[in-house]
């Protein structure tokens, strides 16, 4: 039996039932190969020779081939997986016996480090140590179910370094950081907007003008790390001899309209976003980023072992210029977040302190309004996470010391001579948990009974929900093990918009990511 051109990594038998019960069951063999093909073999009854009956596979792309495969129930489905864990599914049509590619689940294959919602809460982006940025959105399969399911519909960035952080800049742009000193900004191409509107039944009128110079897509040149824009207009073809380096095309992007979520090859090749700017200035690898509600200000920080490298850089996204550097920490800033009102920037650090920077109304400059130190900071270990309440009255900090602390401002102070804490005090009592606190976020509105709702993620993967009001903490729920992560919760993000669940009840939507390689989305009703 010869049919593959590369190593065979999987074999699987299947005893298929015939529609006519009077005929014997038919034995089939599935072979899976590194040549990106799967073959179904059947025995010819007259000659007794095993022949190739069906061949399916993927064409193009930069994947390595298939590392395993299985038959589905009754032999009507076959599924394969690649080196990076991506699934490839084919099903046999009942009427025509034709094998067609089908939609499968997907996701990251290494630790997921950060996530963020778009401002309208319609889709979620995630970055991972697998060196990709992935975009997830709901898609409703009209043929099978009336309920929308979440799929990966785009892969805006395929990088050469492990990605560490991401933040949305408006609805159609984001900035990401990786294990490099450069911060990169991206904008959505026209092809993504069209496909998103088609798959998710959403309108994006006015975001991309038909007469604008928006690129159609993007591609990564050979040996490059930057996504180059690809425009609809192709270059003029001439008969002049080409230089050897120009013989092969720089762009492999093909504008494609999707009726269903794309497969792995399409995601890698045809869903990239063009890179619009690189931001330089950090001395070490970028560790965290944040942006204000309007996406006009971008904050970034890098790994640091000295105070001189622990500065927070602020960038104007209209000019992409570094407007100021905020000093306040001596070690790596682990997380930052802007207040919903846009007037404050909170940062927490490995030095066990937090710093609060505020916008001065007179000259639109930023200054450090308050900060904690070893005498009043409460936290005795690394502070991993922080979050604001929707009204900007409180902020929460979470630390390796297993505590969550809520802070509020009580007294005013002189701007020119800010004191430590600057009138901000810790609300007592604090919350003590069973493991290190690695992620925290606050719901975008009060609950129906007028409480603040906090989600707290731990190093062991557990997610707790607390209600807070008038210095009183109430543990309302802890997710069951089947819904929890089983490794460190890297980030928690509430959707800024209230959603409806299956029963059309109003609920919060929470996204989480973890070192267990997964991204999860929860509907929460209180």
Protein Blocks (a to p, Z undefined) as FASTA:
>chain_A
ZZbfbdcfbdcddddddfblmbccddddddddfkopacdddddfklopacdfbdcddeej
jbebjfbdcddehhlaccdddfkopacdddddfklopacddddddddfbdcfbdcddfko
paccdddfkopacdddddddfklomcdcdddfbdfbacfbdcfbdcdehjkbccdddddf
bdcdddddfklmmmmmmmnopafehjacfkbcbdfbdcddehiabdcdddfbdcdddfbd
cdfklmpcfblcdcdddfbdcdfklmmmmmcccdfbdcehifbdcfbdcddfkopaccdd
dddfbfklmcccdddfklopafbdcdfbfbdcfbdcddfklpaccdddfkopacdddddf
klopacdfbdcdfklnopacdcfbdcddfkomaccdddfkopacddddfbdcdfklcceh
ilpacdddddddfbdcfbdcddfbdcfkopacdddddfkopacddddeehiacdfbdcdf
klmcfbdcfbdcddfbdcddfkopacdddddddfkopacdddddZZ
